[in-house]
C-alpha cells in the first residue's frame, strides 16, 4: 500500500477519535478530512463532492420535506391517536406504541417519525400514568427496527443503494465487471421483517424487567408560569357530543380545564362526564408548552378575534408587557390589540399566578406575559417597541393544517406505490412527493427548507468522498485482506457475521451513515477476492448493522433524541440494548445467508 493509503488511514483514525470525543460536530470533522484529502491530491475535486450529487443523499433530503408535510397537517396524529388508545398496563402500552412506530418508520424516515411521536408520547404517558423510561427507548428502537424493512425507511438504506449505483456507474465500461444488483423498495424486507419481529419480541418480553423505571425531570404546575386561555368548540368539531374524558381533555399534562362557559350557564367544577357542545368556551389554566399544544387540537379555536388569513400562516409569540406600555391599566379588550398591534391575545400569565376572569376582561399590568398569535415577522417588527420588554417567536405554525391531513397521507401512499411498482426511480418519486406537499400547501416553502437536516446530509455526502479515497488508495483492500481476509476460509456465514460486526463497531464510534460508507468498500473488496457473485446479502447486512446499534445513545440519532425525555443514562442503553443488538445480528446474518443460498436475490 502506497503512502496515500497510509495517510488516508491516519486521517480516518483521527476523524474517529475526534468524533468519539464529541468536541466538534460530525459535519465539521468529516468535511475537514475531505479537505485534507483534496489538499494532498488523494481525491479529485469531482470525487470529493460526488456525495452531494448522489441520488441517495438527495432522496434523504426530499423525504425530510415529505415528513414535514405529514407533521404540519397533523396526519401522524390521526394515525397514532387511534392506535395508541387506552392501555391497561406497561406491556400493552409498549405494544400499542411500537406497532405504529415501526409501521410508519418503514415508509417515512424514522428520525422525523420519532420527532413527531415525542410530544404525543409524552402526553399519552402522563395521561395514563406510565413511566417515561418504559416508553421512549422502545419508541426509538421500534422506529429503527421498522426503518430497516424498506428502502426508504432510513437514510442508511438509501446511502447503500447510492453506493451500489455509483459503483455500477463507475465500472460499467470495465471489462469483466459484474454489475451489482441495486436495492429495490422491498429488497431487504424479508431480512428486515425477521429482525424487526425478533427485536420487538425482545422488547416486549424483557422491557418490563430490564428498562429502568425512572421519570425524567420535568417542570410541574407548581412554581411554573400559569397561563389562562380560552378555546371555543367549533361547529362540527370532533369533540362535540363527547364527554370531557372521551375528548381527551381531562388529563392534559401541565394543563387543566378550570371551567366551561355557555350562553346560559357557567360550569365551575367540570366533571369528567360533562358533555361538550358547539360554541362551548373552555377555559384552561396551565404551562406555556401545554397551552401551545392545545392550539393543535382539531375542533378547538381561540376565543380571541380571528386575524386575516389562515392560522397556519401565523406564529405564536411571547411578549412581556413593559411599564411604559400604553396597555398597562387597560383590559385586553379595551387595549384593542388587534387594531393597534395586528395580533390577538391567546393566553395571559401573571408572575406564576392564576389570572381569573375572561381574557378580554383581564386588566394588564407591567410584567404580564402574553401569548399572542400574529403574522410571521411580527416579533421582528415589534422587538424594539417600548410596549414590550421581550418578544420571542416560536418556530412552529400556530395550528396544524388539519383540513389537508388526508391529502398528505394520500401523497405518502402514492409515493410508496410509485417506488414499489418501479413506476419512477426513488429520487424522482421523492422529489414529486416533496413538491406536491408544498404545492398543495401541506407545508410552506420556509417550513420545507427548515425541515432538512443539513448536518446529516453533509455527513453523508462527505463520507462518500472518504469512502472513495479508501478504495482508490488501496486502504479498503488492505483492511479486507489484512483484518478480514481470514474469514474467507470459513465461508460466507463468517464473512457476513464479521462484516456485520465491523459495521456495528464503527457505528458505535461514529455516525451510522459514515460507518456504512466506510465499511462498504471493505466488504466489496472482500467479496470480490472471495469470488462471491451475490453482493446483496452483504449490502443488506451493512445497512441493517449501521442502523441497529442499540447499546449507546450516540450510535443512532433517535437514541439521542429520546435520552432526555426518557430520563436515561448511558448504561441504560448498554444494559438493555447490547442483548438486543446481538439478537438482531444473529437474526440478520442467519436470514441473509439462508435467502442467499436459496438464490432469493438471483445471485
N, C-alpha and C positions, 0 to 999 in steps of 0.2 A: 504493500500500500504506500502510495506517494505521500509527500508532505501535506498535500491538500486534504487527504483523508484524516491524517493525524490532527491537523488544525481544526477541521470540521468537528471531529470528536471532542477536542478540547473546548470548543465553543459550546457544544451541546451539553457537556458536563457542567460548564459554567452557567449555562442557561437553567439547567435543572436545579443547581444549587441556589440560584437567585430566586427561582420560583418557589422552592421549598421554604426559603427564608421569609417570604411574604413581604419583603421590604419594598418591592416595586410591582407595579401592575403587570399582568401577564402580557398584555399587548405591547407595552414599552420594552420589556425584556426580549420578546421574540422578534420585534422589529429591529432591535439593536443587533441581534445575531444576524439577521438578513443583511443589514447594512455592512456588518463586518465581512460577511461572505462576498458581498459586492466589492468592497474596497480591496480585498485580497485577490479578486479576479476568479474566485471559485465558482461563482454563478454569474450568468449574464443578466443584464437588466430585465430582459424579457422573462427569463426564468424566475427571477426574484419576485416579480409582480404577477406571475401567472395565476397565483391563487385568487387574486382579486377579480379575474375574469372567468374563473371556474364556475360551471353551471351549478354545481352543488352548493357553493358558497352563496351565489345569487339566490338560489331557491330558499336557503335558510332565511335570508333577509326578507324575502317576499312572504314567507309563512308567518313572520312576526306581524306583518300587516293584516293577514287573514285572522290571526288570533286576536288582534286589536278590534277588528270588526265584530267578532263574537263577544268580546268583553264589553264594548261600548253600547251594544244593543241589549245587553242583559240576556243574550241567548244561552249562555252557560248556566245562568241561574235557573232558567226554565227547565233545563235537564237535571241539574243537581238537586234542586229543591224537592222534586218529586221522588228522586231516588234515595235521598238521604232519610227522609221520613222521620219516624219516632222510634229509635232503637230501644230495646229493653235491657241491654247490657253492653259491655265493652266489646265483646266479640262480634255481636250483631252490628254494632256501630262501625267497627273496622271493616266488616264485610260490605255494609252499605256504602262506605266511603271508597273502598279500594276498587270495587267493580266499575263505578262511573269514572274514577280517576284513570284506571288502566285502559278502559274502553275509549275514552276521549283522547288519551295520550297516544293511542295507536294512529290517530288521524290528524291530530293537531300537535305541534311541537310541545313536548312535555314541560318545558320551562314556563311558558305562558299559562299552561294549564294549572300548575302549582300556584303561580301568582294569582290566578283568578279564584282558586279554592281557598287561599289563606283567610281572607275576611269572612267568607261563607262558613268555613270550618270553625273559625274562632267563635263566631256567634252560635253556631249549632252546638258546639261542645259545651259552652257555658249554659245554653238553654236546657240541655239535658244532663247537666252536672257530670260531665265526663272530663277526666284529667287530660289536659292538652298534650302531655307527653305520651299518652296512649294513642294519639291520633295523627300527629304531624309527621312523625317518622314513617309510619305506614303510608301516609299520603305521598311522601317523596319516593319511597321505594316502589309503590304501586305505579306511580307515573313513569318511573324509569323502566319497570318491567313491561308496562304497556307500550312504551316507546320503541322497544326492540322488536315489536311484532310486525311492523310495516316499514316501508322505505321512508315515509315522511314523518314517522313518529318521533325521531330525534335527529338533530343535526349531524351526529356522527355517522348515521347510516347514509345520509346524503353525501357526506365527505368521502366515504369509502367508494360510493358509486362514482363520484367525481374523479377519484384517483384511478379507478379502473378505466373509465372513459379516456382519461388523459394518457394512460399507458397505451391504450389501443390507438389513439390518435398519433402519438409519437412514433410508434413502431409499425404502423400499418404498411409501410413500404419495405420493412426489414425482411429479407428472405428467411423463411423457416419460422417466422414468428406465429405462435398460436394465439389467436385472439382470445382475450379473457371474456368470459360471459359477464355481462353487466347485471346489476341488480334491478329487478323489477319491483313493482308495488308490493307483491306478496312473496318474493323470492325467499326471504328469511322467515316468513310466517310460521312454517312448521316447527322450526327450531325455537323461534321466539315464543310461540304459544306454550310449548312444553316447559321452557324456562320460566315463563310467567306463572304457569299453574303450580310448579314446584315452589316458586318464590312466594306466591300469595298463600299457599298452603302452610308454608313455614311460618309466615307472619301471623296467620290465624291461630295456629296451634301453639306457638311459642311466645307470641307477643304479650299475652296476659301475664306471663311469669318473668320474661326477660326484659321487657321495656320498663324504664323507670316510672314510678308513679309520682310524678313531680309536676307542679304547676309553675309556669313562668311568672316572673314578677310583672304584674300588670297594674295599671292605675285603677283605683276604685272610685266610687262616687264620693266617698268621704275624702275631703281635702282637695278634690278636683274642682275646676270651674264647672258650674252647672248652668247650662243654657236652657231657657224656656222657649219652646217653639210650638207653633200651631199648624196642623195639617188638616186639610179638608178631604173627605171621601168623595171622589169624583163619581158622577153618574156612570153606571156600567162597570164600576171598579170590581176587581176580583174579590174584594173583601166584603162587598155588600151582601147582607143576609147571613154572614158568618158571625160567630161569637168572637170576642176578643182573643180567646185562646186559639180557636180554629184559624184565625187570621194570622197567627204567629206574632201578635203584638203584646203578649203578656210577659214573656221572659226575655225581652230585648236586653242584651248586655249593655250595662252602663246607661240605661235609659228606662224610664217608667212612665206609664200613662197616668197622669195625675187627674184628669177629668175629661168628660165629653160634653160639649155644648151643642144643644139642639135649639130649634126655634122656640119651643115651649118649655124646655127644661134644661137643667144642668145636672149631670150625673157626677157627683163628687167622688164617692167611693166606688170605683169601677170594678165590678165583679167579672171574673173570667167568662161567665156565661152571657154577659151583656152583648146583645146583637147590634151589629153596626148597620147603619143605613145611609142612603145617599144624602150628601150635604152635612153629615155629622162633622163637627170640628173637634179633632183630637188634640188635646194639649199635653205635650210631652216635656219632661224635665230630664236632662242628662248631660253627659260629657260631649265635647265637641265632635270627636270622631263618630260617636253614635248618632248625633244629630245629622252629620253629613251622610252617614249610611242610610238614615231614614229617608233622605231625598231620593234614594234609588228604588224604593218600594213602589211597584206598579199600582196605580189607582189612588195614590195619595199625593196631593199637591199642596204647596204652602198657601196659607190664607192670604198672605201679602198680595197686593195688586200685581198682576202679571205684566212683565216687561214685554216690549215688542220683540217679535222673533220667537224661536223655539228655545226651550230651556237647554237643549244640548249645545247651543252656541254660547251659553253663559258660563260663568265661573262662580264658585263660592269664595268669598273673601272675608278675612278677619280684619276688623277695623276697631281701634280703641278711641273713644271719644276724648278729645283734649279739653282742658279747662277753658280755652279760648273759643271753643266751638259754638257757633250760633244754635246748635241743637240742645245745649245744656239748659235745663229747666223747662223744656218743651216735650210734649208727648211725641211718640213715634209718628202718630197720625198728624199732629199739628206741624211737625217738622217738614212735612211734605217731601219726604226723602226721594221719592221717585221723580218729582218735578225738579227739585234743586240739584240732585246728585246723579240721577239716571240709574238708580239702584233701588232694591227693595230689601227691607229688613226681614230675615228669615227667623233669627233667634237672638236672644239677648242674655248676657251673663253679667252679674254684678259682684265682683270680688268673691266669687265662690258661693254667694248666697242665692237662694231661690227667689226669683222675681215673680211676684204674684200679680194676677190680673191679665187681661188681654194684652197682647203685644202692642196693639195700636194705642192703648191707654197708658203704657209704661212711660213715666216721665224720666228722661235721660239725665244722668249725672256724669261728671268727669270720671274717667277710668272705666266706664261701662264698655264691655266688649260686644260688638255687633257682628253677627254672621250675616253677610249680605249676599245677594245674588245680583250679578252685574255682567255687562258685556265684557268680552275679552279685551284687555288693555285698560280696564277701569283702575286697577291698582297702580299701574304706572302713571296714569294721568293724575291721580289724587295723592301720590306718595308724599308730595311736599305741601299738601293742603294744611292750613292751620286748624282745620276742623277735626283732624285725627292725629293721634300720636304715632300710630303704627298701622301700616296697611300691608297685608300679605295675601297673595293669591294662591289658591290650591290648583294643582295641575289638572285634575280631572274635571269633566263637564259636570254641570250642576245636577243633571239627571241622565240616566241611560236613555237610548233611543228605543224604547220598548216596542214601538209600532213596527220597527224594522228587524226585530229579533228573528222572525221566521224567514225573512229574506236572507239574513246572514247564515242561518242554518242551511237554507237551500243552496247557497253558494258553496258551502263546505261539502254538501252531498255531491254536487256537480263536480267539484274538484277531485274528490275521491274517485268518482266514476270515470272521469277523463283519464286519470292516471292508471286506474285498474284495468280498463279496457284498451289502454295504449292508444287512445284517440289523439292525444297530444303528449309530447315529452314532458317530464316532470317540471322543468323550469317554465316552459310556456304555459302550462296549466296553472301553476302557482302565480305567474305574472298576470294571467287573465283573472284569477280569483281575487288577487290583491287589488287590481284596478277596478274590478266590479264592486268591491267593498267600498271604495272611495266614491265611485261614480253613482252608486245607489245610496250614498250617504249613510252607510252603516258606520263609517268613521270619517273624520275630516282629513284633509291633507296634512295639516300640522300634527294631528294625532298619529297618523301613519308614520310620519318622519320620526316622531319621538319614540315610537314603539320599537324601532330597530335597535338592537343591542350592538352598537358598533364595536365595542371591545371584543365581544365574542367573534364577530366577523373578522376583525383584524388578526386575532389569534389564529383562526383557522387559515386565513389567507397566507399569513407569514409562515405557518407550519408547512405549507406546500413548497415554498422556496427552500426551507431547511431539509425537507424530505428529498427534494431533487438533488441537493448537494450531497446527501448521504449516498444516493445511487450513483451519481456521476463520479464521485471521488473514490468509489470502491469501499467506503466505510460500511455500507449495508452488507456487501458481500463478505467483508472481513468478519463482521459480527455474526452473520449467518453461518459461516464456516467455523469460526473460532468458538463462539459461545453456544450455538445451537446445532452445529454440524453433526454432533454425536447422535442427535435424535433420529437421523435418517436410518441408522442401523436398527432402530426399534420399531419402525413402521409408522404409519400415518396417525395412529391414536396418540402416540407420544409426541409427535410433531405438532398435532393440533393442541394438545394439552400445554406444551411449552410456549407455543405462540400465544395461547390464551393467558397463561400465567405472566409472560413478559409484558403483555398489554396491560393487564391489571396492575402490575407493579409500577409501570410507567404512569398510569392514570392516577395512582395514589400519590405520586410525586408532582405531576404537572397536570394540565387540563386534559379532559377526555379526548377532545378533538386533536390536540397536539400529540397525544400518545398514539392515537390511531394513525396519524400521518407518519410518525417516526417508525412505527413497527411495520407498516405496510411494505416498504421496500425490502426490509429484512425478511419478511415472510415470503415475498415474491421471489427473492434470490434463493432462499432455502428450498422452495418447492421446485424451482427450475432445476437446481442442482440435483434434486432427488428424482427428477423425471416425472413429477406429478402433472397430470394433464387437466385436472379439475381444481381450479383455484377457489371456486365458490365457497366450499366449507371453511377454508382458511379466512377468506374475506369476512364471512359471517361471524366467525369466532372473534376476529379483531373488533368488528363493530359492536358485538354484544359485550365483550370484555371491557371495551372502553367506556361503556355506559354502566355496566353492572358492578360498579365499585361502591360497596356499601359500608366499608369499615372505617372511613374517615369522612369528616364533613366537607373537606376540600376536594374530594375525588370527583364529585359531580355537583353542579351549581344548585340543583334543587335541594341537596342535602344541607348546603349552607343556608339556603333560604328559610328552611324550617327550624334551624338551630335555635334562634331567638324565640320565636313564638312557642316552640315546644319546651323551652327551658332545658335543652340538652347540654351535656358536657361531651368533650371529645371521646372519652372512654365509653360513653353510651353507644356510640356508633360502632366502636370496636367490638364490644361485647355482643351486641345484637346483630351487627352487620357481617362480622367475619364468618360465622357459620353459614349465613345466607349466601355470601359470596362464594364459598366453597361449594355449596349445593348447586348454585346456578352454573358454576364452572363445570361440574360433573355432568349436569343435565345438558348443557350446551355442547360440550365435546362429544358426549355419547350420542346425542341425536344427530349432530353434524356428520359424524363418522358413519352412523347407521344409514342415513339417507344417501351419503356419498357412495357407499358400497352397493346400494340398490340402484345407482345410476339416476337418482331423482333429478339432479341438475344437468344430466346429459354428459357428464364427464367420461 
